Each structure stands twice: as structure tokens, then as C-alpha cells.
Amino acid sequence: MEDREMLKRFFSPEGRLLQMPTRHLKRRAVLDHVAQRFEPGLTYAESEVDAVLKGIHDDHAALRRYLVDEGFLTREDNVYWRSGGTVEV
């Protein structure tokens, strides 16, 4: 299944995450899509990360945890930065 078509199943047309996939590969594709909201090379305060994630899913804390656990974001001293995911060149 192509990623774009798969993502349509998990996101509303407005970009809200409807549900987190249980299958690891699909979950990683969803998290990669979410990680695109963060610019590589920039750092973000936790409140900034939460503000972005609240626009995507009601349980922004769980979504933030998924991003960190899967290596898409790194956290140190409540500062976050994008450390994974695809990057357009």
C-alpha cells in the first residue's frame, strides 16, 4: 500500500490523526508524517511541541512520547529537536 493512500486512512482531511496504527510499519509512517511539522536543525520548547501536536491529536502527550520513543524527536532538558524522519532535498 502506498504511503499517501495509507495516511488517508489515519488522518482526517483537516490533518487530524484519527487513530494511531497498531502495526509498527504503519505507525512509523504516521509518525514520519507528523515529524514533518518540525524543521530539522531547530530546537523547540515542550510547549511549542505540544502546541503543534494539539492541532493533530487530542492526546498530544502520547503522540509526543511516540515521536521520542521512535526516534523522530529527541528531548534533552525539556528542549526538543527533530532527529529522524524523511527530509526533502
Secondary structure, DSSP 8 states (H G I E B T S, - for coil): --HHHHHHHHB-TTS-B----SSHHHHHHHHHHHHTTS-TT-EEEHHHHHHHHHTT-S-HHHHHHHHHHTTSEEEETTEEEE-SS----
